[in-house]
Structures are given as C-alpha cells and as structure tokens.
Amino acid sequence: MLLTFDDDFLTLVEGQGLEHRGVIYVQQAGRQIGDVVKVVDEHLQNRSGDDQSIQYV
C-alpha cells in the first residue's frame, strides 16, 4: 500500500495503468495532519490483505 498526496503520481497510476499493491490518495488541503492519520489508519485496519484498489481520502 502506498500513501501519496501527489496529484501527478495519481494521474500516472490511473492514466497509464501502472501496477501497484494499492494506493491511498489524500487530498490534504484544509485538513489537519492528525485527521489525515486517523482516516488512513482506519482504512488500513479495515482493508483486506489483497486490496489493490485506489482509495481517495
């Protein structure tokens, strides 16, 4: 699982179909880092081990 705040990287993954083990894309604008950590932690606790999706938080 890869965590990124980078719009350009997300565009590469989506547009070019790059292989990955899962991506969490975080749009941080206006959010406190503690809130981002809580959301990401919750997602990681609830995802299955073979989840290779792109999640937007």
PDBQT receptor file of N, H, CA, C and O in Angstrom, charges set to zero:
ATOM      1  N   MET A   1       0.854  -1.163   0.000  1.00  0.00    +0.000 N 
ATOM      2  CA  MET A   1       0.000   0.000   0.000  1.00  0.00    +0.000 C 
ATOM      3  C   MET A   1       0.901   1.227   0.000  1.00  0.00    +0.000 C 
ATOM      4  O   MET A   1       1.864   1.309   0.762  1.00  0.00    +0.000 OA
ATOM      5  N   LEU A   2       0.577   2.162  -0.853  1.00  0.00    +0.000 N 
ATOM      6  H   LEU A   2      -0.206   2.095  -1.472  1.00  0.00    +0.000 HD
ATOM      7  CA  LEU A   2       1.331   3.406  -0.960  1.00  0.00    +0.000 C 
ATOM      8  C   LEU A   2       0.416   4.565  -0.600  1.00  0.00    +0.000 C 
ATOM      9  O   LEU A   2      -0.725   4.625  -1.058  1.00  0.00    +0.000 OA
ATOM     10  N   LEU A   3       0.905   5.468   0.204  1.00  0.00    +0.000 N 
ATOM     11  H   LEU A   3       1.832   5.419   0.576  1.00  0.00    +0.000 HD
ATOM     12  CA  LEU A   3       0.176   6.685   0.569  1.00  0.00    +0.000 C 
ATOM     13  C   LEU A   3       0.804   7.841  -0.183  1.00  0.00    +0.000 C 
ATOM     14  O   LEU A   3       2.024   8.005  -0.170  1.00  0.00    +0.000 OA
ATOM     15  N   THR A   4      -0.031   8.653  -0.848  1.00  0.00    +0.000 N 
ATOM     16  H   THR A   4      -1.022   8.519  -0.859  1.00  0.00    +0.000 HD
ATOM     17  CA  THR A   4       0.503   9.787  -1.588  1.00  0.00    +0.000 C 
ATOM     18  C   THR A   4      -0.422  10.990  -1.485  1.00  0.00    +0.000 C 
ATOM     19  O   THR A   4      -1.640  10.855  -1.366  1.00  0.00    +0.000 OA
ATOM     20  N   PHE A   5       0.177  12.154  -1.532  1.00  0.00    +0.000 N 
ATOM     21  H   PHE A   5       1.166  12.264  -1.629  1.00  0.00    +0.000 HD
ATOM     22  CA  PHE A   5      -0.539  13.421  -1.620  1.00  0.00    +0.000 C 
ATOM     23  C   PHE A   5      -0.362  14.013  -3.027  1.00  0.00    +0.000 C 
ATOM     24  O   PHE A   5      -0.866  15.099  -3.312  1.00  0.00    +0.000 OA
ATOM     25  N   ASP A   6       0.346  13.305  -3.891  1.00  0.00    +0.000 N 
ATOM     26  H   ASP A   6       0.756  12.423  -3.659  1.00  0.00    +0.000 HD
ATOM     27  CA  ASP A   6       0.808  13.808  -5.184  1.00  0.00    +0.000 C 
ATOM     28  C   ASP A   6      -0.206  13.543  -6.299  1.00  0.00    +0.000 C 
ATOM     29  O   ASP A   6      -0.416  12.398  -6.699  1.00  0.00    +0.000 OA
ATOM     30  N   ASP A   7      -0.832  14.615  -6.795  1.00  0.00    +0.000 N 
ATOM     31  H   ASP A   7      -0.662  15.545  -6.470  1.00  0.00    +0.000 HD
ATOM     32  CA  ASP A   7      -1.800  14.507  -7.895  1.00  0.00    +0.000 C 
ATOM     33  C   ASP A   7      -1.172  13.906  -9.147  1.00  0.00    +0.000 C 
ATOM     34  O   ASP A   7      -1.804  13.112  -9.844  1.00  0.00    +0.000 OA
ATOM     35  N   ASP A   8       0.075  14.288  -9.430  1.00  0.00    +0.000 N 
ATOM     36  H   ASP A   8       0.588  14.933  -8.864  1.00  0.00    +0.000 HD
ATOM     37  CA  ASP A   8       0.741  13.807 -10.642  1.00  0.00    +0.000 C 
ATOM     38  C   ASP A   8       0.960  12.294 -10.585  1.00  0.00    +0.000 C 
ATOM     39  O   ASP A   8       0.782  11.603 -11.588  1.00  0.00    +0.000 OA
ATOM     40  N   PHE A   9       1.343  11.786  -9.425  1.00  0.00    +0.000 N 
ATOM     41  H   PHE A   9       1.488  12.348  -8.611  1.00  0.00    +0.000 HD
ATOM     42  CA  PHE A   9       1.533  10.345  -9.288  1.00  0.00    +0.000 C 
ATOM     43  C   PHE A   9       0.209   9.621  -9.482  1.00  0.00    +0.000 C 
ATOM     44  O   PHE A   9       0.159   8.597 -10.163  1.00  0.00    +0.000 OA
ATOM     45  N   LEU A  10      -0.853  10.136  -8.896  1.00  0.00    +0.000 N 
ATOM     46  H   LEU A  10      -0.812  10.968  -8.342  1.00  0.00    +0.000 HD
ATOM     47  CA  LEU A  10      -2.173   9.524  -9.052  1.00  0.00    +0.000 C 
ATOM     48  C   LEU A  10      -2.584   9.493 -10.524  1.00  0.00    +0.000 C 
ATOM     49  O   LEU A  10      -3.152   8.506 -10.991  1.00  0.00    +0.000 OA
ATOM     50  N   THR A  11      -2.303  10.553 -11.241  1.00  0.00    +0.000 N 
ATOM     51  H   THR A  11      -1.841  11.355 -10.861  1.00  0.00    +0.000 HD
ATOM     52  CA  THR A  11      -2.613  10.606 -12.671  1.00  0.00    +0.000 C 
ATOM     53  C   THR A  11      -1.853   9.524 -13.430  1.00  0.00    +0.000 C 
ATOM     54  O   THR A  11      -2.413   8.898 -14.331  1.00  0.00    +0.000 OA
ATOM     55  N   LEU A  12      -0.595   9.295 -13.084  1.00  0.00    +0.000 N 
ATOM     56  H   LEU A  12      -0.141   9.803 -12.353  1.00  0.00    +0.000 HD
ATOM     57  CA  LEU A  12       0.188   8.235 -13.732  1.00  0.00    +0.000 C 
ATOM     58  C   LEU A  12      -0.416   6.860 -13.460  1.00  0.00    +0.000 C 
ATOM     59  O   LEU A  12      -0.564   6.047 -14.373  1.00  0.00    +0.000 OA
ATOM     60  N   VAL A  13      -0.759   6.610 -12.217  1.00  0.00    +0.000 N 
ATOM     61  H   VAL A  13      -0.640   7.270 -11.475  1.00  0.00    +0.000 HD
ATOM     62  CA  VAL A  13      -1.314   5.303 -11.852  1.00  0.00    +0.000 C 
ATOM     63  C   VAL A  13      -2.635   5.063 -12.574  1.00  0.00    +0.000 C 
ATOM     64  O   VAL A  13      -2.851   3.990 -13.137  1.00  0.00    +0.000 OA
ATOM     65  N   GLU A  14      -3.516   6.057 -12.560  1.00  0.00    +0.000 N 
ATOM     66  H   GLU A  14      -3.340   6.929 -12.103  1.00  0.00    +0.000 HD
ATOM     67  CA  GLU A  14      -4.833   5.910 -13.185  1.00  0.00    +0.000 C 
ATOM     68  C   GLU A  14      -4.730   5.906 -14.709  1.00  0.00    +0.000 C 
ATOM     69  O   GLU A  14      -5.318   5.050 -15.371  1.00  0.00    +0.000 OA
ATOM     70  N   GLY A  15      -3.995   6.848 -15.258  1.00  0.00    +0.000 N 
ATOM     71  H   GLY A  15      -3.518   7.544 -14.721  1.00  0.00    +0.000 HD
ATOM     72  CA  GLY A  15      -3.947   7.040 -16.702  1.00  0.00    +0.000 C 
ATOM     73  C   GLY A  15      -3.145   6.001 -17.451  1.00  0.00    +0.000 C 
ATOM     74  O   GLY A  15      -3.495   5.638 -18.574  1.00  0.00    +0.000 OA
ATOM     75  N   GLN A  16      -2.067   5.514 -16.844  1.00  0.00    +0.000 N 
ATOM     76  H   GLN A  16      -1.782   5.809 -15.932  1.00  0.00    +0.000 HD
ATOM     77  CA  GLN A  16      -1.201   4.567 -17.540  1.00  0.00    +0.000 C 
ATOM     78  C   GLN A  16      -1.351   3.148 -17.018  1.00  0.00    +0.000 C 
ATOM     79  O   GLN A  16      -0.670   2.232 -17.480  1.00  0.00    +0.000 OA
ATOM     80  N   GLY A  17      -2.241   2.970 -16.058  1.00  0.00    +0.000 N 
ATOM     81  H   GLY A  17      -2.794   3.713 -15.683  1.00  0.00    +0.000 HD
ATOM     82  CA  GLY A  17      -2.479   1.628 -15.548  1.00  0.00    +0.000 C 
ATOM     83  C   GLY A  17      -1.266   0.989 -14.903  1.00  0.00    +0.000 C 
ATOM     84  O   GLY A  17      -1.064  -0.219 -15.027  1.00  0.00    +0.000 OA
ATOM     85  N   LEU A  18      -0.453   1.783 -14.213  1.00  0.00    +0.000 N 
ATOM     86  H   LEU A  18      -0.617   2.765 -14.113  1.00  0.00    +0.000 HD
ATOM     87  CA  LEU A  18       0.732   1.239 -13.562  1.00  0.00    +0.000 C 
ATOM     88  C   LEU A  18       0.336   0.200 -12.509  1.00  0.00    +0.000 C 
ATOM     89  O   LEU A  18      -0.646   0.376 -11.787  1.00  0.00    +0.000 OA
ATOM     90  N   GLU A  19       1.104  -0.872 -12.435  1.00  0.00    +0.000 N 
ATOM     91  H   GLU A  19       1.902  -1.015 -13.021  1.00  0.00    +0.000 HD
ATOM     92  CA  GLU A  19       0.846  -1.893 -11.422  1.00  0.00    +0.000 C 
ATOM     93  C   GLU A  19       1.170  -1.354 -10.044  1.00  0.00    +0.000 C 
ATOM     94  O   GLU A  19       2.138  -0.615  -9.867  1.00  0.00    +0.000 OA
ATOM     95  N   HIS A  20       0.351  -1.728  -9.065  1.00  0.00    +0.000 N 
ATOM     96  H   HIS A  20      -0.436  -2.328  -9.209  1.00  0.00    +0.000 HD
ATOM     97  CA  HIS A  20       0.592  -1.307  -7.692  1.00  0.00    +0.000 C 
ATOM     98  C   HIS A  20      -0.099  -2.280  -6.752  1.00  0.00    +0.000 C 
ATOM     99  O   HIS A  20      -0.928  -3.086  -7.174  1.00  0.00    +0.000 OA
ATOM    100  N   ARG A  21       0.247  -2.198  -5.488  1.00  0.00    +0.000 N 
ATOM    101  H   ARG A  21       0.921  -1.543  -5.145  1.00  0.00    +0.000 HD
ATOM    102  CA  ARG A  21      -0.339  -3.057  -4.452  1.00  0.00    +0.000 C 
ATOM    103  C   ARG A  21      -1.439  -2.332  -3.698  1.00  0.00    +0.000 C 
ATOM    104  O   ARG A  21      -1.907  -2.812  -2.666  1.00  0.00    +0.000 OA
ATOM    105  N   GLY A  22      -1.851  -1.188  -4.202  1.00  0.00    +0.000 N 
ATOM    106  H   GLY A  22      -1.471  -0.798  -5.041  1.00  0.00    +0.000 HD
ATOM    107  CA  GLY A  22      -2.875  -0.373  -3.570  1.00  0.00    +0.000 C 
ATOM    108  C   GLY A  22      -2.340   1.018  -3.316  1.00  0.00    +0.000 C 
ATOM    109  O   GLY A  22      -1.171   1.195  -2.973  1.00  0.00    +0.000 OA
ATOM    110  N   VAL A  23      -3.207   2.009  -3.486  1.00  0.00    +0.000 N 
ATOM    111  H   VAL A  23      -4.156   1.865  -3.765  1.00  0.00    +0.000 HD
ATOM    112  CA  VAL A  23      -2.815   3.398  -3.306  1.00  0.00    +0.000 C 
ATOM    113  C   VAL A  23      -3.879   4.098  -2.460  1.00  0.00    +0.000 C 
ATOM    114  O   VAL A  23      -5.078   3.939  -2.684  1.00  0.00    +0.000 OA
ATOM    115  N   ILE A  24      -3.416   4.862  -1.499  1.00  0.00    +0.000 N 
ATOM    116  H   ILE A  24      -2.442   4.991  -1.316  1.00  0.00    +0.000 HD
ATOM    117  CA  ILE A  24      -4.300   5.765  -0.769  1.00  0.00    +0.000 C 
ATOM    118  C   ILE A  24      -3.890   7.168  -1.180  1.00  0.00    +0.000 C 
ATOM    119  O   ILE A  24      -2.767   7.602  -0.925  1.00  0.00    +0.000 OA
ATOM    120  N   TYR A  25      -4.810   7.866  -1.816  1.00  0.00    +0.000 N 
ATOM    121  H   TYR A  25      -5.723   7.514  -2.024  1.00  0.00    +0.000 HD
ATOM    122  CA  TYR A  25      -4.550   9.242  -2.227  1.00  0.00    +0.000 C 
ATOM    123  C   TYR A  25      -5.242  10.173  -1.232  1.00  0.00    +0.000 C 
ATOM    124  O   TYR A  25      -6.445  10.058  -0.995  1.00  0.00    +0.000 OA
ATOM    125  N   VAL A  26      -4.481  11.081  -0.663  1.00  0.00    +0.000 N 
ATOM    126  H   VAL A  26      -3.504  11.174  -0.856  1.00  0.00    +0.000 HD
ATOM    127  CA  VAL A  26      -5.004  12.007   0.333  1.00  0.00    +0.000 C 
ATOM    128  C   VAL A  26      -4.969  13.419  -0.226  1.00  0.00    +0.000 C 
ATOM    129  O   VAL A  26      -3.914  13.910  -0.629  1.00  0.00    +0.000 OA
ATOM    130  N   GLN A  27      -6.117  14.065  -0.249  1.00  0.00    +0.000 N 
ATOM    131  H   GLN A  27      -6.974  13.667   0.079  1.00  0.00    +0.000 HD
ATOM    132  CA  GLN A  27      -6.169  15.478  -0.587  1.00  0.00    +0.000 C 
ATOM    133  C   GLN A  27      -6.123  16.215   0.751  1.00  0.00    +0.000 C 
ATOM    134  O   GLN A  27      -7.115  16.257   1.480  1.00  0.00    +0.000 OA
ATOM    135  N   GLN A  28      -4.979  16.788   1.063  1.00  0.00    +0.000 N 
ATOM    136  H   GLN A  28      -4.173  16.754   0.471  1.00  0.00    +0.000 HD
ATOM    137  CA  GLN A  28      -4.735  17.327   2.391  1.00  0.00    +0.000 C 
ATOM    138  C   GLN A  28      -5.271  18.739   2.592  1.00  0.00    +0.000 C 
ATOM    139  O   GLN A  28      -5.414  19.177   3.733  1.00  0.00    +0.000 OA
ATOM    140  N   ALA A  29      -5.561  19.440   1.549  1.00  0.00    +0.000 N 
ATOM    141  H   ALA A  29      -5.444  19.083   0.622  1.00  0.00    +0.000 HD
ATOM    142  CA  ALA A  29      -5.948  20.847   1.653  1.00  0.00    +0.000 C 
ATOM    143  C   ALA A  29      -7.011  21.062   2.731  1.00  0.00    +0.000 C 
ATOM    144  O   ALA A  29      -8.088  20.468   2.692  1.00  0.00    +0.000 OA
ATOM    145  N   GLY A  30      -6.681  21.923   3.692  1.00  0.00    +0.000 N 
ATOM    146  H   GLY A  30      -5.806  22.405   3.723  1.00  0.00    +0.000 HD
ATOM    147  CA  GLY A  30      -7.633  22.273   4.731  1.00  0.00    +0.000 C 
ATOM    148  C   GLY A  30      -7.769  21.255   5.850  1.00  0.00    +0.000 C 
ATOM    149  O   GLY A  30      -8.607  21.431   6.735  1.00  0.00    +0.000 OA
ATOM    150  N   ARG A  31      -6.971  20.196   5.839  1.00  0.00    +0.000 N 
ATOM    151  H   ARG A  31      -6.291  20.053   5.120  1.00  0.00    +0.000 HD
ATOM    152  CA  ARG A  31      -7.057  19.166   6.864  1.00  0.00    +0.000 C 
ATOM    153  C   ARG A  31      -5.848  19.225   7.782  1.00  0.00    +0.000 C 
ATOM    154  O   ARG A  31      -4.735  19.541   7.360  1.00  0.00    +0.000 OA
ATOM    155  N   GLN A  32      -6.089  18.918   9.024  1.00  0.00    +0.000 N 
ATOM    156  H   GLN A  32      -6.993  18.661   9.366  1.00  0.00    +0.000 HD
ATOM    157  CA  GLN A  32      -5.006  18.769   9.983  1.00  0.00    +0.000 C 
ATOM    158  C   GLN A  32      -4.360  17.412   9.767  1.00  0.00    +0.000 C 
ATOM    159  O   GLN A  32      -5.055  16.448   9.445  1.00  0.00    +0.000 OA
ATOM    160  N   ILE A  33      -3.047  17.312   9.938  1.00  0.00    +0.000 N 
ATOM    161  H   ILE A  33      -2.482  18.095  10.200  1.00  0.00    +0.000 HD
ATOM    162  CA  ILE A  33      -2.348  16.051   9.689  1.00  0.00    +0.000 C 
ATOM    163  C   ILE A  33      -2.874  14.943  10.604  1.00  0.00    +0.000 C 
ATOM    164  O   ILE A  33      -2.928  13.782  10.197  1.00  0.00    +0.000 OA
ATOM    165  N   GLY A  34      -3.262  15.288  11.830  1.00  0.00    +0.000 N 
ATOM    166  H   GLY A  34      -3.218  16.231  12.160  1.00  0.00    +0.000 HD
ATOM    167  CA  GLY A  34      -3.812  14.289  12.744  1.00  0.00    +0.000 C 
ATOM    168  C   GLY A  34      -5.085  13.665  12.202  1.00  0.00    +0.000 C 
ATOM    169  O   GLY A  34      -5.310  12.466  12.367  1.00  0.00    +0.000 OA
ATOM    170  N   ASP A  35      -5.928  14.477  11.551  1.00  0.00    +0.000 N 
ATOM    171  H   ASP A  35      -5.746  15.451  11.417  1.00  0.00    +0.000 HD
ATOM    172  CA  ASP A  35      -7.160  13.959  10.948  1.00  0.00    +0.000 C 
ATOM    173  C   ASP A  35      -6.845  13.018   9.791  1.00  0.00    +0.000 C 
ATOM    174  O   ASP A  35      -7.502  11.991   9.619  1.00  0.00    +0.000 OA
ATOM    175  N   VAL A  36      -5.839  13.372   9.003  1.00  0.00    +0.000 N 
ATOM    176  H   VAL A  36      -5.305  14.206   9.143  1.00  0.00    +0.000 HD
ATOM    177  CA  VAL A  36      -5.425  12.520   7.887  1.00  0.00    +0.000 C 
ATOM    178  C   VAL A  36      -4.924  11.182   8.421  1.00  0.00    +0.000 C 
ATOM    179  O   VAL A  36      -5.279  10.130   7.889  1.00  0.00    +0.000 OA
ATOM    180  N   VAL A  37      -4.107  11.215   9.464  1.00  0.00    +0.000 N 
ATOM    181  H   VAL A  37      -3.819  12.069   9.896  1.00  0.00    +0.000 HD
ATOM    182  CA  VAL A  37      -3.567   9.980  10.045  1.00  0.00    +0.000 C 
ATOM    183  C   VAL A  37      -4.699   9.082  10.538  1.00  0.00    +0.000 C 
ATOM    184  O   VAL A  37      -4.660   7.872  10.318  1.00  0.00    +0.000 OA
ATOM    185  N   LYS A  38      -5.690   9.645  11.189  1.00  0.00    +0.000 N 
ATOM    186  H   LYS A  38      -5.721  10.629  11.367  1.00  0.00    +0.000 HD
ATOM    187  CA  LYS A  38      -6.826   8.851  11.690  1.00  0.00    +0.000 C 
ATOM    188  C   LYS A  38      -7.577   8.161  10.553  1.00  0.00    +0.000 C 
ATOM    189  O   LYS A  38      -7.906   6.979  10.653  1.00  0.00    +0.000 OA
ATOM    190  N   VAL A  39      -7.848   8.891   9.480  1.00  0.00    +0.000 N 
ATOM    191  H   VAL A  39      -7.582   9.851   9.399  1.00  0.00    +0.000 HD
ATOM    192  CA  VAL A  39      -8.588   8.322   8.351  1.00  0.00    +0.000 C 
ATOM    193  C   VAL A  39      -7.776   7.216   7.677  1.00  0.00    +0.000 C 
ATOM    194  O   VAL A  39      -8.321   6.165   7.342  1.00  0.00    +0.000 OA
ATOM    195  N   VAL A  40      -6.496   7.443   7.480  1.00  0.00    +0.000 N 
ATOM    196  H   VAL A  40      -6.053   8.297   7.752  1.00  0.00    +0.000 HD
ATOM    197  CA  VAL A  40      -5.635   6.444   6.841  1.00  0.00    +0.000 C 
ATOM    198  C   VAL A  40      -5.528   5.204   7.730  1.00  0.00    +0.000 C 
ATOM    199  O   VAL A  40      -5.617   4.078   7.239  1.00  0.00    +0.000 OA
ATOM    200  N   ASP A  41      -5.336   5.408   9.034  1.00  0.00    +0.000 N 
ATOM    201  H   ASP A  41      -5.262   6.323   9.432  1.00  0.00    +0.000 HD
ATOM    202  CA  ASP A  41      -5.251   4.283   9.963  1.00  0.00    +0.000 C 
ATOM    203  C   ASP A  41      -6.528   3.451   9.938  1.00  0.00    +0.000 C 
ATOM    204  O   ASP A  41      -6.467   2.222   9.923  1.00  0.00    +0.000 OA
ATOM    205  N   GLU A  42      -7.667   4.103   9.933  1.00  0.00    +0.000 N 
ATOM    206  H   GLU A  42      -7.717   5.102   9.945  1.00  0.00    +0.000 HD
ATOM    207  CA  GLU A  42      -8.947   3.382   9.874  1.00  0.00    +0.000 C 
ATOM    208  C   GLU A  42      -9.054   2.560   8.594  1.00  0.00    +0.000 C 
ATOM    209  O   GLU A  42      -9.483   1.406   8.615  1.00  0.00    +0.000 OA
ATOM    210  N   HIS A  43      -8.663   3.164   7.496  1.00  0.00    +0.000 N 
ATOM    211  H   HIS A  43      -8.315   4.101   7.479  1.00  0.00    +0.000 HD
ATOM    212  CA  HIS A  43      -8.712   2.441   6.217  1.00  0.00    +0.000 C 
ATOM    213  C   HIS A  43      -7.807   1.215   6.250  1.00  0.00    +0.000 C 
ATOM    214  O   HIS A  43      -8.210   0.136   5.817  1.00  0.00    +0.000 OA
ATOM    215  N   LEU A  44      -6.610   1.371   6.751  1.00  0.00    +0.000 N 
ATOM    216  H   LEU A  44      -6.283   2.248   7.103  1.00  0.00    +0.000 HD
ATOM    217  CA  LEU A  44      -5.657   0.258   6.771  1.00  0.00    +0.000 C 
ATOM    218  C   LEU A  44      -6.132  -0.876   7.677  1.00  0.00    +0.000 C 
ATOM    219  O   LEU A  44      -5.872  -2.045   7.389  1.00  0.00    +0.000 OA
ATOM    220  N   GLN A  45      -6.811  -0.553   8.747  1.00  0.00    +0.000 N 
ATOM    221  H   GLN A  45      -7.022   0.396   8.981  1.00  0.00    +0.000 HD
ATOM    222  CA  GLN A  45      -7.323  -1.581   9.650  1.00  0.00    +0.000 C 
ATOM    223  C   GLN A  45      -8.470  -2.367   9.029  1.00  0.00    +0.000 C 
ATOM    224  O   GLN A  45      -8.687  -3.529   9.373  1.00  0.00    +0.000 OA
ATOM    225  N   ASN A  46      -9.204  -1.737   8.116  1.00  0.00    +0.000 N 
ATOM    226  H   ASN A  46      -9.028  -0.793   7.837  1.00  0.00    +0.000 HD
ATOM    227  CA  ASN A  46     -10.399  -2.367   7.543  1.00  0.00    +0.000 C 
ATOM    228  C   ASN A  46     -10.193  -2.962   6.159  1.00  0.00    +0.000 C 
ATOM    229  O   ASN A  46     -11.108  -3.586   5.622  1.00  0.00    +0.000 OA
ATOM    230  N   ARG A  47      -9.034  -2.788   5.576  1.00  0.00    +0.000 N 
ATOM    231  H   ARG A  47      -8.290  -2.281   6.013  1.00  0.00    +0.000 HD
ATOM    232  CA  ARG A  47      -8.827  -3.303   4.209  1.00  0.00    +0.000 C 
ATOM    233  C   ARG A  47      -8.362  -4.748   4.244  1.00  0.00    +0.000 C 
ATOM    234  O   ARG A  47      -7.713  -5.188   5.193  1.00  0.00    +0.000 OA
ATOM    235  N   SER A  48      -8.701  -5.464   3.209  1.00  0.00    +0.000 N 
ATOM    236  H   SER A  48      -9.227  -5.106   2.438  1.00  0.00    +0.000 HD
ATOM    237  CA  SER A  48      -8.242  -6.845   3.103  1.00  0.00    +0.000 C 
ATOM    238  C   SER A  48      -6.794  -6.860   2.612  1.00  0.00    +0.000 C 
ATOM    239  O   SER A  48      -6.330  -5.904   1.991  1.00  0.00    +0.000 OA
ATOM    240  N   GLY A  49      -6.101  -7.936   2.892  1.00  0.00    +0.000 N 
ATOM    241  H   GLY A  49      -6.478  -8.712   3.397  1.00  0.00    +0.000 HD
ATOM    242  CA  GLY A  49      -4.692  -8.048   2.536  1.00  0.00    +0.000 C 
ATOM    243  C   GLY A  49      -4.416  -8.034   1.042  1.00  0.00    +0.000 C 
ATOM    244  O   GLY A  49      -3.303  -7.719   0.622  1.00  0.00    +0.000 OA
ATOM    245  N   ASP A  50      -5.413  -8.369   0.236  1.00  0.00    +0.000 N 
ATOM    246  H   ASP A  50      -6.318  -8.625   0.577  1.00  0.00    +0.000 HD
ATOM    247  CA  ASP A  50      -5.212  -8.414  -1.211  1.00  0.00    +0.000 C 
ATOM    248  C   ASP A  50      -5.834  -7.221  -1.937  1.00  0.00    +0.000 C 
ATOM    249  O   ASP A  50      -5.964  -7.240  -3.161  1.00  0.00    +0.000 OA
ATOM    250  N   ASP A  51      -6.217  -6.194  -1.194  1.00  0.00    +0.000 N 
ATOM    251  H   ASP A  51      -6.112  -6.179  -0.200  1.00  0.00    +0.000 HD
ATOM    252  CA  ASP A  51      -6.822  -4.988  -1.763  1.00  0.00    +0.000 C 
ATOM    253  C   ASP A  51      -5.777  -4.225  -2.577  1.00  0.00    +0.000 C 
ATOM    254  O   ASP A  51      -4.767  -3.778  -2.034  1.00  0.00    +0.000 OA
ATOM    255  N   GLN A  52      -6.021  -4.079  -3.872  1.00  0.00    +0.000 N 
ATOM    256  H   GLN A  52      -6.842  -4.442  -4.313  1.00  0.00    +0.000 HD
ATOM    257  CA  GLN A  52      -5.104  -3.355  -4.751  1.00  0.00    +0.000 C 
ATOM    258  C   GLN A  52      -5.812  -2.156  -5.392  1.00  0.00    +0.000 C 
ATOM    259  O   GLN A  52      -5.480  -1.744  -6.504  1.00  0.00    +0.000 OA
ATOM    260  N   SER A  53      -6.774  -1.618  -4.684  1.00  0.00    +0.000 N 
ATOM    261  H   SER A  53      -7.043  -1.953  -3.781  1.00  0.00    +0.000 HD
ATOM    262  CA  SER A  53      -7.555  -0.517  -5.219  1.00  0.00    +0.000 C 
ATOM    263  C   SER A  53      -6.885   0.835  -4.957  1.00  0.00    +0.000 C 
ATOM    264  O   SER A  53      -5.869   0.930  -4.269  1.00  0.00    +0.000 OA
ATOM    265  N   ILE A  54      -7.483   1.854  -5.521  1.00  0.00    +0.000 N 
ATOM    266  H   ILE A  54      -8.309   1.776  -6.080  1.00  0.00    +0.000 HD
ATOM    267  CA  ILE A  54      -7.078   3.221  -5.243  1.00  0.00    +0.000 C 
ATOM    268  C   ILE A  54      -8.173   3.807  -4.348  1.00  0.00    +0.000 C 
ATOM    269  O   ILE A  54      -9.346   3.839  -4.720  1.00  0.00    +0.000 OA
ATOM    270  N   GLN A  55      -7.772   4.264  -3.175  1.00  0.00    +0.000 N 
ATOM    271  H   GLN A  55      -6.819   4.238  -2.873  1.00  0.00    +0.000 HD
ATOM    272  CA  GLN A  55      -8.710   4.860  -2.228  1.00  0.00    +0.000 C 
ATOM    273  C   GLN A  55      -8.462   6.351  -2.151  1.00  0.00    +0.000 C 
ATOM    274  O   GLN A  55      -7.315   6.797  -2.112  1.00  0.00    +0.000 OA
ATOM    275  N   TYR A  56      -9.534   7.121  -2.129  1.00  0.00    +0.000 N 
ATOM    276  H   TYR A  56     -10.466   6.760  -2.160  1.00  0.00    +0.000 HD
ATOM    277  CA  TYR A  56      -9.438   8.572  -2.044  1.00  0.00    +0.000 C 
ATOM    278  C   TYR A  56      -9.929   9.007  -0.670  1.00  0.00    +0.000 C 
ATOM    279  O   TYR A  56     -11.079   8.760  -0.307  1.00  0.00    +0.000 OA
ATOM    280  N   VAL A  57      -9.061   9.649   0.084  1.00  0.00    +0.000 N 
ATOM    281  H   VAL A  57      -8.127   9.850  -0.211  1.00  0.00    +0.000 HD
ATOM    282  CA  VAL A  57      -9.472  10.121   1.418  1.00  0.00    +0.000 C 
ATOM    283  C   VAL A  57      -9.142  11.593   1.586  1.00  0.00    +0.000 C 
ATOM    284  O   VAL A  57      -9.411  12.170   2.639  1.00  0.00    +0.000 OA
TER     285      VAL A  57
